[in-house]
Amino acid sequence: MAGGWSKDGAVQEQIDSSVEDAVAQVRNQLPMGDSLLYCEECDVKIPEARRRAIAGINLCIKCQSIFEESQTSHNLYNRRGSKDSQLR
């Protein structure tokens, strides 16, 4: 049941739209093209299985892990979900 001036299902449509936008944003960040034979950071050979599994890969697993850690440390989303942490 919708409230106010919104139509039935409007909340679910908004949730679906938000999820679709988030998925599209992540897909746009995926690497594409040919994978490198050697890591562009440390020059270690990238295993063939990794190159086949992920198109356009540029980093070895170790360098990729370091890169991802540096990206997630700037995450501004509140994952705890408690009201108290949201008010700070």
C-alpha positions, -999 to 999 in steps of 0.1 A, spaced: 0 0 0 15 33 -10 12 64 12 5 100 2 7 107 -35 29 78 -45 16 49 -64 16 12 -52 50 -4 -57 69 29 -58 92 19 -30 101 -14 -46 107 4 -79 131 28 -62 149 -1 -46 152 -20 -79 164 12 -96 191 18 -70 203 -18 -73 204 -16 -111 224 16 -109 249 1 -84 254 -30 -106 259 -9 -137 285 13 -119 305 -18 -108 303 -33 -143 317 -1 -158 347 -4 -134 356 -40 -145 387 -43 -166 383 -51 -203 405 -62 -232 437 -83 -232 453 -92 -199 490 -84 -193 515 -113 -190 533 -95 -162 520 -73 -133 524 -36 -141 534 -29 -105 559 -56 -96 567 -74 -129 557 -108 -115 542 -132 -141 504 -133 -139 492 -169 -139 474 -180 -171 443 -191 -151 440 -156 -137 444 -140 -171 417 -162 -185 393 -158 -156 395 -120 -156 397 -101 -189 420 -71 -190 437 -79 -157 468 -57 -151 479 -68 -116 490 -99 -98 470 -111 -69 492 -95 -43 492 -61 -60 455 -64 -66 449 -70 -29 469 -40 -19 450 -19 -44 416 -31 -32 426 -24 5 435 12 -4 402 16 -22 380 2 6 397 23 34 379 53 19 345 38 21 320 63 35 291 40 39 278 30 73 278 -8 73 270 -11 110 234 -1 106 229 12 141 210 44 145 235 57 170 264 54 144 243 72 118 237 102 141 274 109 147 
